Amino acid sequence: MADLYLKALHSERKSLWATCRLKGLAKDTPERRRIAELDDAIAAQEARQKGRGGLEP
């Protein structure tokens, strides 16, 4: 289940990043701020998985 959540986070980030590059959006736009939030969420989720040894509960 956690892998699906992580995959969804990566997918949303990839999509937003492509949009930002295509439109040439500046750093302080809502899309770029969301990418930063997703980066934090991805890092937290990966840390949780490493803490458990990558196993599901």
mmCIF file of the N, C-alpha and C atoms, coordinates in Angstrom:
data_MODEL
# 
_entry.id   MODEL 
# 
loop_
_atom_site.group_PDB 
_atom_site.id 
_atom_site.type_symbol 
_atom_site.label_atom_id 
_atom_site.label_alt_id 
_atom_site.label_comp_id 
_atom_site.label_asym_id 
_atom_site.label_entity_id 
_atom_site.label_seq_id 
_atom_site.pdbx_PDB_ins_code 
_atom_site.Cartn_x 
_atom_site.Cartn_y 
_atom_site.Cartn_z 
_atom_site.occupancy 
_atom_site.B_iso_or_equiv 
_atom_site.pdbx_formal_charge 
_atom_site.auth_seq_id 
_atom_site.auth_comp_id 
_atom_site.auth_asym_id 
_atom_site.auth_atom_id 
_atom_site.pdbx_PDB_model_num 
ATOM 1   N N  . MET A 1 1  ? 0.814  -1.197 0.000   1.00 0.00 ? 1  MET A N  1 
ATOM 2   C CA . MET A 1 1  ? 0.000  0.000  0.000   1.00 0.00 ? 1  MET A CA 1 
ATOM 3   C C  . MET A 1 1  ? 0.857  1.260  0.000   1.00 0.00 ? 1  MET A C  1 
ATOM 4   N N  . ALA A 1 2  ? 1.918  1.230  0.812   1.00 0.00 ? 2  ALA A N  1 
ATOM 5   C CA . ALA A 1 2  ? 2.798  2.395  0.886   1.00 0.00 ? 2  ALA A CA 1 
ATOM 6   C C  . ALA A 1 2  ? 3.499  2.632  -0.452  1.00 0.00 ? 2  ALA A C  1 
ATOM 7   N N  . ASP A 1 3  ? 3.796  1.541  -1.172  1.00 0.00 ? 3  ASP A N  1 
ATOM 8   C CA . ASP A 1 3  ? 4.439  1.692  -2.475  1.00 0.00 ? 3  ASP A CA 1 
ATOM 9   C C  . ASP A 1 3  ? 3.529  2.417  -3.452  1.00 0.00 ? 3  ASP A C  1 
ATOM 10  N N  . LEU A 1 4  ? 2.242  2.151  -3.376  1.00 0.00 ? 4  LEU A N  1 
ATOM 11  C CA . LEU A 1 4  ? 1.290  2.840  -4.255  1.00 0.00 ? 4  LEU A CA 1 
ATOM 12  C C  . LEU A 1 4  ? 1.226  4.321  -3.922  1.00 0.00 ? 4  LEU A C  1 
ATOM 13  N N  . TYR A 1 5  ? 1.267  4.642  -2.636  1.00 0.00 ? 5  TYR A N  1 
ATOM 14  C CA . TYR A 1 5  ? 1.247  6.039  -2.206  1.00 0.00 ? 5  TYR A CA 1 
ATOM 15  C C  . TYR A 1 5  ? 2.496  6.755  -2.717  1.00 0.00 ? 5  TYR A C  1 
ATOM 16  N N  . LEU A 1 6  ? 3.642  6.108  -2.557  1.00 0.00 ? 6  LEU A N  1 
ATOM 17  C CA . LEU A 1 6  ? 4.897  6.694  -3.012  1.00 0.00 ? 6  LEU A CA 1 
ATOM 18  C C  . LEU A 1 6  ? 4.890  6.858  -4.528  1.00 0.00 ? 6  LEU A C  1 
ATOM 19  N N  . LYS A 1 7  ? 4.372  5.882  -5.218  1.00 0.00 ? 7  LYS A N  1 
ATOM 20  C CA . LYS A 1 7  ? 4.288  5.953  -6.680  1.00 0.00 ? 7  LYS A CA 1 
ATOM 21  C C  . LYS A 1 7  ? 3.383  7.110  -7.110  1.00 0.00 ? 7  LYS A C  1 
ATOM 22  N N  . ALA A 1 8  ? 2.280  7.323  -6.395  1.00 0.00 ? 8  ALA A N  1 
ATOM 23  C CA . ALA A 1 8  ? 1.369  8.420  -6.710  1.00 0.00 ? 8  ALA A CA 1 
ATOM 24  C C  . ALA A 1 8  ? 2.036  9.772  -6.478  1.00 0.00 ? 8  ALA A C  1 
ATOM 25  N N  . LEU A 1 9  ? 2.816  9.877  -5.406  1.00 0.00 ? 9  LEU A N  1 
ATOM 26  C CA . LEU A 1 9  ? 3.537  11.127 -5.137  1.00 0.00 ? 9  LEU A CA 1 
ATOM 27  C C  . LEU A 1 9  ? 4.533  11.425 -6.257  1.00 0.00 ? 9  LEU A C  1 
ATOM 28  N N  . HIS A 1 10 ? 5.284  10.399 -6.646  1.00 0.00 ? 10 HIS A N  1 
ATOM 29  C CA . HIS A 1 10 ? 6.260  10.578 -7.729  1.00 0.00 ? 10 HIS A CA 1 
ATOM 30  C C  . HIS A 1 10 ? 5.565  10.963 -9.037  1.00 0.00 ? 10 HIS A C  1 
ATOM 31  N N  . SER A 1 11 ? 4.434  10.354 -9.306  1.00 0.00 ? 11 SER A N  1 
ATOM 32  C CA . SER A 1 11 ? 3.699  10.639 -10.532 1.00 0.00 ? 11 SER A CA 1 
ATOM 33  C C  . SER A 1 11 ? 3.206  12.081 -10.561 1.00 0.00 ? 11 SER A C  1 
ATOM 34  N N  . GLU A 1 12 ? 2.642  12.536 -9.443  1.00 0.00 ? 12 GLU A N  1 
ATOM 35  C CA . GLU A 1 12 ? 2.154  13.921 -9.383  1.00 0.00 ? 12 GLU A CA 1 
ATOM 36  C C  . GLU A 1 12 ? 3.304  14.898 -9.542  1.00 0.00 ? 12 GLU A C  1 
ATOM 37  N N  . ARG A 1 13 ? 4.439  14.600 -8.895  1.00 0.00 ? 13 ARG A N  1 
ATOM 38  C CA . ARG A 1 13 ? 5.598  15.483 -8.993  1.00 0.00 ? 13 ARG A CA 1 
ATOM 39  C C  . ARG A 1 13 ? 6.112  15.559 -10.428 1.00 0.00 ? 13 ARG A C  1 
ATOM 40  N N  . LYS A 1 14 ? 6.192  14.417 -11.068 1.00 0.00 ? 14 LYS A N  1 
ATOM 41  C CA . LYS A 1 14 ? 6.682  14.364 -12.450 1.00 0.00 ? 14 LYS A CA 1 
ATOM 42  C C  . LYS A 1 14 ? 5.770  15.170 -13.379 1.00 0.00 ? 14 LYS A C  1 
ATOM 43  N N  . SER A 1 15 ? 4.475  15.031 -13.196 1.00 0.00 ? 15 SER A N  1 
ATOM 44  C CA . SER A 1 15 ? 3.507  15.752 -14.012 1.00 0.00 ? 15 SER A CA 1 
ATOM 45  C C  . SER A 1 15 ? 3.617  17.264 -13.800 1.00 0.00 ? 15 SER A C  1 
ATOM 46  N N  . LEU A 1 16 ? 3.690  17.676 -12.533 1.00 0.00 ? 16 LEU A N  1 
ATOM 47  C CA . LEU A 1 16 ? 3.820  19.104 -12.239 1.00 0.00 ? 16 LEU A CA 1 
ATOM 48  C C  . LEU A 1 16 ? 5.124  19.672 -12.788 1.00 0.00 ? 16 LEU A C  1 
ATOM 49  N N  . TRP A 1 17 ? 6.201  18.914 -12.649 1.00 0.00 ? 17 TRP A N  1 
ATOM 50  C CA . TRP A 1 17 ? 7.495  19.387 -13.128 1.00 0.00 ? 17 TRP A CA 1 
ATOM 51  C C  . TRP A 1 17 ? 7.464  19.579 -14.648 1.00 0.00 ? 17 TRP A C  1 
ATOM 52  N N  . ALA A 1 18 ? 6.842  18.652 -15.356 1.00 0.00 ? 18 ALA A N  1 
ATOM 53  C CA . ALA A 1 18 ? 6.738  18.782 -16.811 1.00 0.00 ? 18 ALA A CA 1 
ATOM 54  C C  . ALA A 1 18 ? 5.939  20.030 -17.182 1.00 0.00 ? 18 ALA A C  1 
ATOM 55  N N  . THR A 1 19 ? 4.867  20.290 -16.462 1.00 0.00 ? 19 THR A N  1 
ATOM 56  C CA . THR A 1 19 ? 4.049  21.480 -16.717 1.00 0.00 ? 19 THR A CA 1 
ATOM 57  C C  . THR A 1 19 ? 4.861  22.745 -16.473 1.00 0.00 ? 19 THR A C  1 
ATOM 58  N N  . CYS A 1 20 ? 5.599  22.757 -15.378 1.00 0.00 ? 20 CYS A N  1 
ATOM 59  C CA . CYS A 1 20 ? 6.416  23.934 -15.048 1.00 0.00 ? 20 CYS A CA 1 
ATOM 60  C C  . CYS A 1 20 ? 7.482  24.197 -16.110 1.00 0.00 ? 20 CYS A C  1 
ATOM 61  N N  . ARG A 1 21 ? 8.114  23.147 -16.575 1.00 0.00 ? 21 ARG A N  1 
ATOM 62  C CA . ARG A 1 21 ? 9.141  23.317 -17.599 1.00 0.00 ? 21 ARG A CA 1 
ATOM 63  C C  . ARG A 1 21 ? 8.531  23.777 -18.915 1.00 0.00 ? 21 ARG A C  1 
ATOM 64  N N  . LEU A 1 22 ? 7.391  23.206 -19.276 1.00 0.00 ? 22 LEU A N  1 
ATOM 65  C CA . LEU A 1 22 ? 6.741  23.551 -20.530 1.00 0.00 ? 22 LEU A CA 1 
ATOM 66  C C  . LEU A 1 22 ? 6.305  25.018 -20.535 1.00 0.00 ? 22 LEU A C  1 
ATOM 67  N N  . LYS A 1 23 ? 5.745  25.465 -19.421 1.00 0.00 ? 23 LYS A N  1 
ATOM 68  C CA . LYS A 1 23 ? 5.247  26.834 -19.325 1.00 0.00 ? 23 LYS A CA 1 
ATOM 69  C C  . LYS A 1 23 ? 6.319  27.825 -18.889 1.00 0.00 ? 23 LYS A C  1 
ATOM 70  N N  . GLY A 1 24 ? 7.455  27.335 -18.425 1.00 0.00 ? 24 GLY A N  1 
ATOM 71  C CA . GLY A 1 24 ? 8.519  28.216 -17.963 1.00 0.00 ? 24 GLY A CA 1 
ATOM 72  C C  . GLY A 1 24 ? 8.132  28.967 -16.698 1.00 0.00 ? 24 GLY A C  1 
ATOM 73  N N  . LEU A 1 25 ? 7.480  28.279 -15.772 1.00 0.00 ? 25 LEU A N  1 
ATOM 74  C CA . LEU A 1 25 ? 7.000  28.923 -14.558 1.00 0.00 ? 25 LEU A CA 1 
ATOM 75  C C  . LEU A 1 25 ? 8.139  29.288 -13.616 1.00 0.00 ? 25 LEU A C  1 
ATOM 76  N N  . ALA A 1 26 ? 7.973  30.419 -12.955 1.00 0.00 ? 26 ALA A N  1 
ATOM 77  C CA . ALA A 1 26 ? 8.976  30.906 -12.003 1.00 0.00 ? 26 ALA A CA 1 
ATOM 78  C C  . ALA A 1 26 ? 8.960  30.066 -10.730 1.00 0.00 ? 26 ALA A C  1 
ATOM 79  N N  . LYS A 1 27 ? 9.956  30.293 -9.874  1.00 0.00 ? 27 LYS A N  1 
ATOM 80  C CA . LYS A 1 27 ? 10.109 29.488 -8.667  1.00 0.00 ? 27 LYS A CA 1 
ATOM 81  C C  . LYS A 1 27 ? 8.984  29.682 -7.664  1.00 0.00 ? 27 LYS A C  1 
ATOM 82  N N  . ASP A 1 28 ? 8.401  30.843 -7.595  1.00 0.00 ? 28 ASP A N  1 
ATOM 83  C CA . ASP A 1 28 ? 7.415  31.117 -6.546  1.00 0.00 ? 28 ASP A CA 1 
ATOM 84  C C  . ASP A 1 28 ? 5.981  31.029 -7.060  1.00 0.00 ? 28 ASP A C  1 
ATOM 85  N N  . THR A 1 29 ? 5.692  29.992 -7.803  1.00 0.00 ? 29 THR A N  1 
ATOM 86  C CA . THR A 1 29 ? 4.330  29.768 -8.282  1.00 0.00 ? 29 THR A CA 1 
ATOM 87  C C  . THR A 1 29 ? 3.716  28.628 -7.463  1.00 0.00 ? 29 THR A C  1 
ATOM 88  N N  . PRO A 1 30 ? 2.405  28.530 -7.428  1.00 0.00 ? 30 PRO A N  1 
ATOM 89  C CA . PRO A 1 30 ? 1.776  27.447 -6.657  1.00 0.00 ? 30 PRO A CA 1 
ATOM 90  C C  . PRO A 1 30 ? 2.240  26.050 -7.096  1.00 0.00 ? 30 PRO A C  1 
ATOM 91  N N  . GLU A 1 31 ? 2.473  25.885 -8.389  1.00 0.00 ? 31 GLU A N  1 
ATOM 92  C CA . GLU A 1 31 ? 2.916  24.581 -8.877  1.00 0.00 ? 31 GLU A CA 1 
ATOM 93  C C  . GLU A 1 31 ? 4.298  24.228 -8.346  1.00 0.00 ? 31 GLU A C  1 
ATOM 94  N N  . ARG A 1 32 ? 5.197  25.195 -8.357  1.00 0.00 ? 32 ARG A N  1 
ATOM 95  C CA . ARG A 1 32 ? 6.553  24.943 -7.868  1.00 0.00 ? 32 ARG A CA 1 
ATOM 96  C C  . ARG A 1 32 ? 6.561  24.735 -6.361  1.00 0.00 ? 32 ARG A C  1 
ATOM 97  N N  . ARG A 1 33 ? 5.690  25.444 -5.641  1.00 0.00 ? 33 ARG A N  1 
ATOM 98  C CA . ARG A 1 33 ? 5.587  25.216 -4.193  1.00 0.00 ? 33 ARG A CA 1 
ATOM 99  C C  . ARG A 1 33 ? 5.049  23.813 -3.916  1.00 0.00 ? 33 ARG A C  1 
ATOM 100 N N  . ARG A 1 34 ? 4.103  23.353 -4.729  1.00 0.00 ? 34 ARG A N  1 
ATOM 101 C CA . ARG A 1 34 ? 3.559  21.996 -4.560  1.00 0.00 ? 34 ARG A CA 1 
ATOM 102 C C  . ARG A 1 34 ? 4.643  20.945 -4.815  1.00 0.00 ? 34 ARG A C  1 
ATOM 103 N N  . ILE A 1 35 ? 5.515  21.200 -5.776  1.00 0.00 ? 35 ILE A N  1 
ATOM 104 C CA . ILE A 1 35 ? 6.627  20.280 -6.035  1.00 0.00 ? 35 ILE A CA 1 
ATOM 105 C C  . ILE A 1 35 ? 7.513  20.174 -4.796  1.00 0.00 ? 35 ILE A C  1 
ATOM 106 N N  . ALA A 1 36 ? 7.784  21.297 -4.142  1.00 0.00 ? 36 ALA A N  1 
ATOM 107 C CA . ALA A 1 36 ? 8.589  21.284 -2.919  1.00 0.00 ? 36 ALA A CA 1 
ATOM 108 C C  . ALA A 1 36 ? 7.884  20.487 -1.816  1.00 0.00 ? 36 ALA A C  1 
ATOM 109 N N  . GLU A 1 37 ? 6.563  20.648 -1.701  1.00 0.00 ? 37 GLU A N  1 
ATOM 110 C CA . GLU A 1 37 ? 5.799  19.875 -0.718  1.00 0.00 ? 37 GLU A CA 1 
ATOM 111 C C  . GLU A 1 37 ? 5.874  18.377 -1.029  1.00 0.00 ? 37 GLU A C  1 
ATOM 112 N N  . LEU A 1 38 ? 5.759  18.053 -2.304  1.00 0.00 ? 38 LEU A N  1 
ATOM 113 C CA . LEU A 1 38 ? 5.840  16.644 -2.708  1.00 0.00 ? 38 LEU A CA 1 
ATOM 114 C C  . LEU A 1 38 ? 7.222  16.068 -2.423  1.00 0.00 ? 38 LEU A C  1 
ATOM 115 N N  . ASP A 1 39 ? 8.271  16.864 -2.634  1.00 0.00 ? 39 ASP A N  1 
ATOM 116 C CA . ASP A 1 39 ? 9.626  16.405 -2.328  1.00 0.00 ? 39 ASP A CA 1 
ATOM 117 C C  . ASP A 1 39 ? 9.746  16.040 -0.852  1.00 0.00 ? 39 ASP A C  1 
ATOM 118 N N  . ASP A 1 40 ? 9.170  16.883 0.017   1.00 0.00 ? 40 ASP A N  1 
ATOM 119 C CA . ASP A 1 40 ? 9.198  16.604 1.455   1.00 0.00 ? 40 ASP A CA 1 
ATOM 120 C C  . ASP A 1 40 ? 8.409  15.339 1.787   1.00 0.00 ? 40 ASP A C  1 
ATOM 121 N N  . ALA A 1 41 ? 7.243  15.191 1.178   1.00 0.00 ? 41 ALA A N  1 
ATOM 122 C CA . ALA A 1 41 ? 6.407  14.017 1.438   1.00 0.00 ? 41 ALA A CA 1 
ATOM 123 C C  . ALA A 1 41 ? 7.085  12.737 0.946   1.00 0.00 ? 41 ALA A C  1 
ATOM 124 N N  . ILE A 1 42 ? 7.730  12.818 -0.197  1.00 0.00 ? 42 ILE A N  1 
ATOM 125 C CA . ILE A 1 42 ? 8.448  11.653 -0.741  1.00 0.00 ? 42 ILE A CA 1 
ATOM 126 C C  . ILE A 1 42 ? 9.600  11.263 0.183   1.00 0.00 ? 42 ILE A C  1 
ATOM 127 N N  . ALA A 1 43 ? 10.356 12.253 0.620   1.00 0.00 ? 43 ALA A N  1 
ATOM 128 C CA . ALA A 1 43 ? 11.481 11.971 1.517   1.00 0.00 ? 43 ALA A CA 1 
ATOM 129 C C  . ALA A 1 43 ? 10.996 11.357 2.827   1.00 0.00 ? 43 ALA A C  1 
ATOM 130 N N  . ALA A 1 44 ? 9.905  11.861 3.367   1.00 0.00 ? 44 ALA A N  1 
ATOM 131 C CA . ALA A 1 44 ? 9.363  11.326 4.616   1.00 0.00 ? 44 ALA A CA 1 
ATOM 132 C C  . ALA A 1 44 ? 8.882  9.892  4.429   1.00 0.00 ? 44 ALA A C  1 
ATOM 133 N N  . GLN A 1 45 ? 8.210  9.623  3.338   1.00 0.00 ? 45 GLN A N  1 
ATOM 134 C CA . GLN A 1 45 ? 7.694  8.276  3.077   1.00 0.00 ? 45 GLN A CA 1 
ATOM 135 C C  . GLN A 1 45 ? 8.837  7.282  2.879   1.00 0.00 ? 45 GLN A C  1 
ATOM 136 N N  . GLU A 1 46 ? 9.865  7.696  2.154   1.00 0.00 ? 46 GLU A N  1 
ATOM 137 C CA . GLU A 1 46 ? 11.008 6.814  1.944   1.00 0.00 ? 46 GLU A CA 1 
ATOM 138 C C  . GLU A 1 46 ? 11.740 6.546  3.256   1.00 0.00 ? 46 GLU A C  1 
ATOM 139 N N  . ALA A 1 47 ? 11.812 7.552  4.134   1.00 0.00 ? 47 ALA A N  1 
ATOM 140 C CA . ALA A 1 47 ? 12.446 7.362  5.435   1.00 0.00 ? 47 ALA A CA 1 
ATOM 141 C C  . ALA A 1 47 ? 11.636 6.386  6.282   1.00 0.00 ? 47 ALA A C  1 
ATOM 142 N N  . ARG A 1 48 ? 10.299 6.484  6.225   1.00 0.00 ? 48 ARG A N  1 
ATOM 143 C CA . ARG A 1 48 ? 9.448  5.558  6.964   1.00 0.00 ? 48 ARG A CA 1 
ATOM 144 C C  . ARG A 1 48 ? 9.660  4.130  6.472   1.00 0.00 ? 48 ARG A C  1 
ATOM 145 N N  . GLN A 1 49 ? 9.759  3.976  5.166   1.00 0.00 ? 49 GLN A N  1 
ATOM 146 C CA . GLN A 1 49 ? 9.950  2.640  4.607   1.00 0.00 ? 49 GLN A CA 1 
ATOM 147 C C  . GLN A 1 49 ? 11.306 2.074  4.997   1.00 0.00 ? 49 GLN A C  1 
ATOM 148 N N  . LYS A 1 50 ? 12.337 2.898  5.009   1.00 0.00 ? 50 LYS A N  1 
ATOM 149 C CA . LYS A 1 50 ? 13.666 2.429  5.412   1.00 0.00 ? 50 LYS A CA 1 
ATOM 150 C C  . LYS A 1 50 ? 13.671 2.062  6.888   1.00 0.00 ? 50 LYS A C  1 
ATOM 151 N N  . GLY A 1 51 ? 12.935 2.812  7.696   1.00 0.00 ? 51 GLY A N  1 
ATOM 152 C CA . GLY A 1 51 ? 12.863 2.540  9.131   1.00 0.00 ? 51 GLY A CA 1 
ATOM 153 C C  . GLY A 1 51 ? 12.245 1.199  9.437   1.00 0.00 ? 51 GLY A C  1 
ATOM 154 N N  . ARG A 1 52 ? 11.330 0.760  8.577   1.00 0.00 ? 52 ARG A N  1 
ATOM 155 C CA . ARG A 1 52 ? 10.670 -0.523 8.748   1.00 0.00 ? 52 ARG A CA 1 
ATOM 156 C C  . ARG A 1 52 ? 11.383 -1.625 7.965   1.00 0.00 ? 52 ARG A C  1 
ATOM 157 N N  . GLY A 1 53 ? 12.431 -1.272 7.287   1.00 0.00 ? 53 GLY A N  1 
ATOM 158 C CA . GLY A 1 53 ? 13.087 -2.255 6.452   1.00 0.00 ? 53 GLY A CA 1 
ATOM 159 C C  . GLY A 1 53 ? 12.363 -2.461 5.144   1.00 0.00 ? 53 GLY A C  1 
ATOM 160 N N  . GLY A 1 54 ? 11.462 -1.537 4.798   1.00 0.00 ? 54 GLY A N  1 
ATOM 161 C CA . GLY A 1 54 ? 10.723 -1.624 3.555   1.00 0.00 ? 54 GLY A CA 1 
ATOM 162 C C  . GLY A 1 54 ? 9.573  -2.609 3.591   1.00 0.00 ? 54 GLY A C  1 
ATOM 163 N N  . LEU A 1 55 ? 9.237  -3.139 4.766   1.00 0.00 ? 55 LEU A N  1 
ATOM 164 C CA . LEU A 1 55 ? 8.181  -4.119 4.873   1.00 0.00 ? 55 LEU A CA 1 
ATOM 165 C C  . LEU A 1 55 ? 6.845  -3.464 5.206   1.00 0.00 ? 55 LEU A C  1 
ATOM 166 N N  . GLU A 1 56 ? 5.801  -4.029 4.695   1.00 0.00 ? 56 GLU A N  1 
ATOM 167 C CA . GLU A 1 56 ? 4.450  -3.572 5.027   1.00 0.00 ? 56 GLU A CA 1 
ATOM 168 C C  . GLU A 1 56 ? 4.090  -4.064 6.428   1.00 0.00 ? 56 GLU A C  1 
ATOM 169 N N  . PRO A 1 57 ? 3.261  -3.335 7.174   1.00 0.00 ? 57 PRO A N  1 
ATOM 170 C CA . PRO A 1 57 ? 2.869  -3.797 8.519   1.00 0.00 ? 57 PRO A CA 1 
ATOM 171 C C  . PRO A 1 57 ? 1.961  -4.999 8.466   1.00 0.00 ? 57 PRO A C  1 
# 
